[in-house]
């Protein structure tokens, strides 16, 4: 179709899915969404979907050039540091405009008992100082460095089962968004006394923080990495505005 522009969306988040859905049906662009393949049953998305990474900045750059990509939107998780860095480098080398969709971090509210940790290992040490039965919400593949030994019983919540867990840890399958009432029930029924998670931001997983505040529980939050260089968008609306500007500039 005349005027159709290739847009590459690096997905895997709720914001990426919303962006893909809002771009569906537009006749001025052709969207391809890529997923890293972390989960075996990802959310169904409109348009072309490719599962699997590019294997580094060099291969991504070659893809951008070979496919004539007009714009790259990186809507991966805020903690996907390597992917964000590769996207930045590849887009710069290929001369392709690149946007990072960077949702705001969570901020504490009155009554929150938040404790900040630099990484997973530090989070496990801090959690052990404040509880014996943690809810660990770091993703099935985000547990590297977490020491379960000090805890009486740990509940690990993730979309898919972790590769392995010690005898004192239990996996519970769950996919957000979550409701506050359900989170309070989970924390109460399982006797959770500390919550461990990443400061990922967004609305889909905020409910556990509200539930912890309601119950007076401490929350250990892993500090998010700094954003990559280049333009950032804090919302899907802002990302759409940036994309419209980029595509309009191609016509002038």
N, C-alpha and C positions, 0 to 999 in steps of 0.2 A: 504494500500500500504506500502511495506517495506520502512523503513526510514522516513515515514511521521511524521512530528512533529506538535504538536498543538500550534498555535500562537493565542493569544487573543489580539485584537486591540480595545482599548477604543476610540471611534470615536466621530464624531460630528463637525469636522472642515474640511476645504478644503484639508488640508494636510493629514488628515486621509483618506479621499476619494481617493486622489491620491495614497497613499500607498496601499490601498486595491486593486485599479485597477492594480497597478504594480506587486502586488503579485498574482493576478489572474492567474490561469493556471499552477502555479508551482507544480510539482509533489513531491517536498520534504517537503511540509508543508500543513496543513489544517488550513485555516484562519476562525476565527469567529470575527465579528465586533459587538460591542455592542454600542447602542445609548441610551441616557438618556430618550428620549421620549419627549423632550421639544417642538418639532414641530410635528404636526400631519401628515405632508406630507414630510418626509425627502427624501434626494437624494437617488436614487436607487444605490445600491452597489453590487459588485460581491460577491459570496461566501455566507456563512451563516451569517445572520444578526439577532441579538436579540435586541429587544426594551425594555428598562426598566433597571433601575439600580440594583445593588446588595444589597443595603440596608446597606452598611457599610463594613469596612475592614474585619470583621470576616467572613461574608458570601462570600466575594470575595476570601478570602484565602481558604475556603472550596471548592469553585468552581475550583480554580487553582489546588488543590490537587486531587479532584475527577476526573477532566478531564485530568489530566496528562499534563497540559500546560507546554510547554518548554520555552516560552518567552512571556512576556507581554510588549506591547507598548502602552503607555499612550499618545494619540494624542488629548486629550480633549483641550478645550479652555484655554488660559493662566490664565483666571480668575476663572476657575473651581477648586478652592483651595481645597475644601473638597474631590473631586474625586481624585485629585493628591495625597493628603495625604493618602487616603484610599488605593490607588494603591500601594504606597510606602510601607505602613505597611503590606498589604496583601502579596505582593511579597516577602518581607523580611521574614515574618513568614513562607511562603510556600517554601522558598528556590528557588524561580523562578527569573531568570534574568529579570530586569525591566528597560525600557528606557522611558524617558520623551522627546517627540518631542516638543521642545521649540523654536518656531519661534522668531526671533529677534524683539525687540520692535522698534517702529517707532522713528526716530531721526529727530529733526528739521532741515530744510534747510533755506538758506538765504531768508528772507522775511516772514517766518512763524511768526505768533503771537500766540504762545502757552502759555497756563496757566495751571499749574499742580495742580490737586486736589487729596486729599488722598482717598476720597470716594464719593458716589453719593450725599450725603447731602452737602458736601463741594463743589461739582461741581455745584449744583444748585445755591448755594449762590454766587459763583464766576461768574457764567453766568449772574445772575441778575444784577451784577455790570457792565456788559459790553454790555448788550443787552436787548431787549424787545420781540424779536421773535426768539427763539432758534430752531434749529434743534436738537432734542434729539435722539441720536442713541446709545441706551444702551440695546436694546433687549426688547421684550415685557414683560419679567419677571425680568428685571433688573432695574425697576424704583423705587423700594422701597427706600424711603428716599428722593426722588426728590420732591421739593416743587414748584408746578406750579403757586402758587398764585401771585408771583411778575410779571408774564409775561402777556403781552397783548394777545399773541397767540403763542402756542407752537406746533411744528410739530414733532410728534413721529414716527420714522421709524423703523419698525420691520417686521420680516417674518410673525408673527401672531399677532392678536389684543391683546393688554394688557387686563388684567382682567377688569380694569375700568380706566377711564380717566375723569378729570374734564371738565367743559364746555368750558374752554379756551384752550383745547388741542385737536388735531386732529391726528388720526392714518393714516399713509399711508403704504400700504403693499409693501414690496420690498425684493428682495433676490439678493445678489451680485453674481458675481463681477459687479462693477459699472464703467462707463466711465466718464472721467473728464468732457467732454462736457455736459453730462447729469446732472452731479452734479452741474456744474455752472448754468445750466438752472433752476434746482430745487431751488437752493439758491436764484437766482435772482427773479424768478417768484413768489416765496412765501415770498419775502421780509425778508429772514433770515438775522439776524445781529450777531449771535453767534452760534457756533457749539459745541455740547457737546457729547463726546464719550469716550470710553475706549482706552487706549494704548494697543490694542490687537496685533498690528503688522500684518504682512502678506500683500499680494497684493490686495486681493479681495475688501477691504474697504478703501484702501489708497486714492482713487480718491477724496473723499470728503475733505481730507486735502489739496490736490493740488488745488482743486477748491476754497477752503477758502483762501488759499494764493494768488491765482490769483485775488480774489475779495477784498483782504485786510481785511478779517474777522478774529476776534479772535476765537481760538479753545480752549475749556476747555477739557483737557485730564485727565482722572482718571488714576493715577499711577498704574501700574500693580504690583501684588504681587511678592515676590521673588520666584524663581523656587524651586521645591522640591530637597531634597538631592538625590544623585546618578547620574548616567550618563545622559547626555543631548545630544540631536541632534538638530541642528539648521535648518535642511532641511530634505526632504524626502530621498534624496540620502544618507545623513549621517545615517539616520535610517535604510535604506536597508543595508548599510555596517555593522552596528552593528549587525543586525539580521543575516546576513550571517556568521559573526564571531561566534555568539552564537550557531547557528545550526551546524557549522563545528566542534565546540568544543565537541558536543555530539557524534561525530563519532570517536573521538580519545580516 
